[in-house]
Amino acid sequence: MIAYAVKLTRSPGEMEQADVEALRVAGFSDRDVLDITEVTAYYAYANRIADGLGITLEEWIPED
């Protein structure tokens, strides 16, 4: 699941059906795959919106 999310985040254009099949083989249902994809995509979307607007981190949030 983590490898799938990292690949989707770092190189979305390289995603293949085999990536989905690997999740199925690991025991994830189609609904699980959808949820993993949606959560990963939402975080990418939200971070790009924040970055595009120049929103900075709250002081209490560590940067590393």
C-alpha positions, 0 to 999 in steps of 0.5 A: 500500500505504501509503495503504491501511494509513494509511486502515485505521488512521485510518478503518477504517469507511471502507474499501471494496472499491475500496481492495482493488481499488486494491491489485490494480491496483497488482499486489498479489495477494489473498494480499498484500492479506491480509498487508497487512491483517493486519499493519496490524490487528495493529499497531493491536491491539498498540498499543491493548493497550499503551496500554490497559495504560499500558505506556510506551516503553523509554528507548532508543525515541525518542517522535517 
